[in-house]
Amino acid sequence: MAVRENSSPSCLYDAVVVGAGIQGSFTAYHLAKRGQKTLLLEQFPLPHTRGSSHGQSRIIRSAYPQDYYVAMMKRAYQLWAELEAEAGTPLQRPTPMLVLGRQQNPEFQSYWQTMQRLDIPHETFTPQALAQKYPEIRPHGGEMAVADLTAGVLYPDKALKAVQEQFRRSGGTVRDGEKVLAILPGSAVTITTNRGEYRAKRLVVTAGPWSSRLLDPLGVQLPLQPLRIHVYYWRAKDSGTRSHVEHLPCFLGINLNQDAHHIYGLPTDEYPGLVKICYHHGSPVEPDRPDQLDRASTVPDLQILQGFVRNYLPGLDPEPAVQEHCLYTNTPDEDFILDRHPRFNNIVIGAGFSGHGFKFAPVVGEILCQLSLGEEPPYNLAHFRISRFPASPKAAL
Ligand SMILES: Cc1cc2nc3c(=O)[nH]c(=O)nc-3n(C[C@H](O)[C@H](O)[C@H](O)COP(=O)(O)OP(=O)(O)OC[C@H]3O[C@@H](n4cnc5c(N)ncnc54)[C@H](O)[C@@H]3O)c2cc1C
């Protein structure tokens, strides 16, 4: 095994971050800005499309039913603006996001109440006002909407490039095409890759859908489920509806069609004239074999979305024009994992972003950086602790 130039004990790293998706890249960025000599390791050549952080669009919003996410988003917006200023390029564009639902629906109510209680700029639409303002949306079941006026569309590919560039400018090192094979805990952690070996005072694991592969041997079994998500793009049925469809804002449909999972949409950005509409749930999959779905547990997302399009957006052709895929890594409660390893204080874990983590990445990176430096982040992290899961048998170390 070759020993890399910077892996000798005299030249050990202050911090190594495993996984250069958006969460690992922001963690490395904050560590480097705090003066830590930091190495960011990525198994695939960058940029790549095999994890969760690629593409042209993600929704950013303040609207959440839970106060703890709203508090984190306040900081995330500040940090996104800082990165935009440093990079000298816009990484998002503002557009309202409609939360669509029935007035009596408890989840819809909690979005609405949180926006009122926490003074999130918003606008409320009755079904009639909604149909008037957005004629392409048919409130099929008498739905109303609350628009989050702080929302927008983030540009993931540009954001990832910008944060990695700023990390390098702060003195950080990125090594891509280098897969971490083993982690040996200790006061200095030893990290073995397919190319060599490194030592670090602290390690942060942000390996997305591959997290369990690295964490299981460290004796922490997390209930993480990688899911394959289909991303569908839809076109207007005809020239009569095209201009309306092209002016659709972002939206989040709450329990429409009596469905447990959300349906969300983004305006035309990636493919001219096409609207992105997805089902916020997918089918269990192995991250290295995303094309091999188990038929028995495949989610009928296309049928669900076609029903939604026919009922709520009748100006769209109910056959999607383009289909792509991406991976989520879900926890059972869909809250993130942001915590120190239960036994090894200098190993920090950021995982389980459950399909809604991109917008939080700047503040998630800051929190993971603070945890790894032994600091207590100024947020309520109870919902993100590993201890919320029932204890599972510990793997031998
Ligand atoms: C279709 C889709 C739509 C989404 N929409 C939204 C949205 O609108 N708003 C929002 O906020 N969020 C959204 N998300 C979620 C968001 O994109 C993810 O939460 C976020 O990208 C997760 O980032 P990550 O860094 O944890 O994971 P990843 O991007 O998967 O990064 C993990 C990285 O670790 C690397 N890695 C793994 N193992 C190793 C190893 N052994 N050695 C070295 N490197 C390793 C991987 O190659 C990968 O690059 C969406 C996700 C998808 C898929």
The ligand as a Gaussian input file, in Angstrom:
#p B3LYP/6-31G(d) Opt

LIG

0 1
 C      -34.369000      13.922000      -7.423000
 C      -33.970000      14.652000      -6.186000
 C      -34.596000      15.854000      -5.869000
 C      -34.260000      16.528000      -4.709000
 N      -34.859000      17.723000      -4.464000
 C      -34.481000      18.450000      -3.386000
 C      -35.007000      19.751000      -3.186000
 O      -35.828000      20.226000      -3.989000
 N      -34.575000      20.454000      -2.117000
 C      -33.668000      19.954000      -1.225000
 O      -33.333000      20.638000      -0.266000
 N      -33.139000      18.712000      -1.404000
 C      -33.517000      17.970000      -2.456000
 N      -32.974000      16.729000      -2.680000
 C      -32.078000      16.139000      -1.672000
 C      -30.651000      16.576000      -1.777000
 O      -30.232000      16.638000      -3.106000
 C      -29.807000      15.595000      -0.942000
 O      -30.313000      15.608000       0.402000
 C      -28.344000      15.961000      -0.910000
 O      -27.850000      16.112000      -2.223000
 C      -27.565000      14.859000      -0.173000
 O      -26.190000      15.151000      -0.269000
 P      -25.075000      14.193000       0.343000
 O      -23.816000      14.975000       0.249000
 O      -25.524000      13.689000       1.668000
 O      -25.053000      12.909000      -0.590000
 P      -24.329000      12.641000      -2.030000
 O      -24.572000      13.763000      -2.959000
 O      -24.757000      11.289000      -2.491000
 O      -22.804000      12.636000      -1.662000
 C      -22.163000      11.564000      -1.021000
 C      -20.818000      11.414000      -1.700000
 O      -20.023000      10.496000      -0.968000
 C      -19.226000       9.782000      -1.895000
 N      -18.770000       8.556000      -1.251000
 C      -19.547000       7.551000      -0.775000
 N      -18.777000       6.562000      -0.273000
 C      -17.495000       6.951000      -0.430000
 C      -16.253000       6.331000      -0.119000
 N      -16.179000       5.117000       0.442000
 N      -15.115000       7.006000      -0.417000
 C      -15.164000       8.238000      -0.985000
 N      -16.328000       8.855000      -1.330000
 C      -17.479000       8.220000      -1.051000
 C      -20.220000       9.539000      -3.021000
 O      -19.608000       9.154000      -4.219000
 C      -20.928000      10.857000      -3.114000
 O      -20.312000      11.746000      -4.015000
 C      -33.285000      16.013000      -3.835000
 C      -32.645000      14.807000      -4.149000
 C      -32.969000      14.146000      -5.313000
 C      -32.272000      12.861000      -5.631000

